[in-house]
Amino acid sequence: MEEIWDIYDADRRKMGRILLRRDACNLKDGEFHLASFIYVLRPDGRFLITKRSPEKKTFPNMWEIPHGAVQSGETTLDTAVREGFEECGIVLQRENAEFISEHRGGRLISDKWLFRQDFLLSDIVLQEGETCDARICTADEILTLIRSGDMQAYVYEDIQKILSGLSWGRGRLPLSETGD
């Protein structure tokens, strides 16, 4: 079934219209859709990363963190929990979720979520057509992947901020999470 997205304005207010995923290129000036990026941090300080399927149109075979588009009626936290299960087969616990930051690029507003919870690599169930491998990595191992061109640099920057304990958005939920 094709994804249906709500359309938001720059202040993250729903505009009362929906969009089919395939029509994302038809967003007009001042219209946005939302996504969630998911950092899963184990107690040993290592992160879950996944490898994009070779069938993906963008960034095939690249390592990444789980993420996905917010579907109509969802919050970005709902999406984070759903995508964690769909792409990785793990049940992310809402009580372990911490809003980290918002990123804006083009017509996309992305919320970054941190889940501090334990899991085993054997718990991971890959989603055919989405992911083809998974790893549990330290920040240094992720940096090696980035330097080799196998992962995008933003991941390391985010992980460094998470590990340093910097407060970059904590305590302030995005408007779409508050129900306003």
C-alpha positions in Angstrom: 0.0 0.0 0.0 1.3 3.4 -1.0 2.3 5.8 1.8 0.1 8.8 2.5 1.7 11.9 4.1 0.2 14.9 5.7 1.4 18.2 4.4 2.8 20.7 6.9 3.7 24.4 6.9 7.1 25.7 8.0 5.8 25.9 11.6 4.9 22.2 11.5 1.2 22.8 11.4 -0.9 20.4 9.3 -2.3 22.2 6.2 -5.3 20.0 6.0 -4.1 18.2 2.8 -2.5 14.9 2.1 0.1 13.7 -0.4 0.9 10.3 -1.9 4.6 9.5 -1.5 5.1 9.2 -5.3 3.9 12.9 -5.6 6.5 14.2 -3.1 8.1 16.2 -5.9 4.9 18.2 -6.2 5.2 19.9 -2.8 4.9 23.7 -3.3 6.8 26.5 -1.7 6.1 26.5 2.0 4.9 22.9 2.1 6.8 20.2 3.9 6.6 16.5 4.9 8.1 15.0 8.0 10.5 12.1 8.7 12.1 10.4 11.7 15.7 9.4 12.1 16.4 6.8 14.7 19.6 6.4 16.8 19.5 3.2 18.9 22.2 3.2 21.6 23.1 0.2 23.6 24.4 0.4 27.2 27.9 -0.5 25.9 27.9 2.7 23.8 27.4 1.1 20.4 24.8 2.1 17.8 22.6 0.1 15.5 23.2 0.8 11.8 21.7 -0.8 8.8 22.7 -1.2 5.2 20.3 0.0 2.5 19.1 -2.6 0.0 20.8 -2.6 -3.4 17.4 -2.1 -5.0 17.0 1.3 -3.3 16.9 4.2 -5.8 18.9 6.5 -3.5 22.1 5.5 -1.7 21.9 1.8 -2.5 24.3 -0.4 -0.4 25.1 2.6 1.9 25.2 2.2 5.7 22.7 4.4 7.5 20.6 4.7 10.7 17.0 3.6 10.4 14.6 6.3 9.3 11.4 6.8 7.4 8.7 9.2 6.4 5.9 10.1 8.7 2.6 8.7 7.5 -0.7 10.5 7.7 -1.9 10.7 11.3 1.4 9.7 12.9 3.8 11.8 15.0 7.5 11.6 14.4 7.8 9.4 17.5 5.1 7.1 16.2 7.2 6.8 13.0 10.4 6.1 14.8 8.8 3.2 16.7 7.1 1.9 13.6 10.3 2.2 11.4 12.4 0.5 14.1 10.1 -2.5 13.9 9.6 -2.5 10.1 13.2 -2.0 9.1 14.9 -3.8 11.9 12.4 -6.0 13.7 13.1 -4.4 17.1 10.4 -3.0 19.4 11.6 0.4 20.4 10.2 1.4 23.8 8.6 4.9 23.9 9.8 5.4 27.4 13.4 5.1 26.1 12.9 7.8 23.4 14.6 11.1 23.7 14.0 13.9 21.1 17.4 15.1 19.9 17.0 17.7 17.2 15.2 18.8 14.1 16.9 19.1 10.7 15.5 20.9 7.7 16.5 20.3 4.1 14.6 21.1 1.0 10.9 20.3 1.7 11.7 17.8 4.4 11.6 18.4 8.2 13.4 15.5 10.0 13.2 14.8 13.7 16.1 12.8 15.2 15.3 10.4 18.0 17.5 8.6 20.4 16.5 5.3 22.0 18.7 4.1 24.8 17.9 0.4 25.0 19.6 -2.9 24.9 19.3 -5.3 21.9 21.3 -8.1 20.3 22.3 -8.3 16.7 20.4 -11.6 16.6 17.2 -9.6 17.4 17.4 -7.7 14.1 15.0 -8.8 11.3 15.8 -7.1 8.1 13.0 -5.7 5.8 13.4 -7.1 2.3 13.8 -4.3 -0.2 14.7 -1.8 2.5 17.7 -3.2 4.4 20.2 -6.0 3.6 22.5 -6.0 6.6 22.9 -4.6 10.2 25.8 -3.9 12.5 26.3 -2.7 16.0 29.1 -0.1 15.8 31.2 2.2 17.9 31.5 5.9 16.9 35.0 5.1 15.6 33.7 2.2 13.5 31.1 4.5 12.0 33.8 7.1 11.3 35.7 4.4 9.3 32.6 3.7 7.2 32.2 7.4 6.5 35.8 7.9 5.5 35.5 4.9 3.1 32.5 6.6 1.5 30.1 3.9 2.8 28.0 6.1 5.1 27.0 9.8 5.1 28.9 12.1 7.4 25.9 13.6 9.3 25.6 10.3 11.2 29.0 10.7 12.9 28.3 14.3 13.7 25.0 13.3 15.4 26.6 10.5 17.3 29.4 12.7 18.6 26.8 15.1 20.0 24.9 12.2 21.6 28.0 10.8 23.2 29.2 14.1 24.4 25.9 14.7 26.2 25.3 18.1 24.6 21.8 19.4 25.0 20.7 20.2 21.4 17.0 20.2 21.5 16.3 18.0 24.6 13.2 18.8 26.5 11.5 20.6 23.6 9.3 18.3 21.7 8.5 19.3 18.1 5.1 20.9 17.7 3.7 17.9 15.9 4.5 15.8 19.0 2.6 18.0 21.4 -0.7 17.8 19.7 -0.9 21.5 19.1 
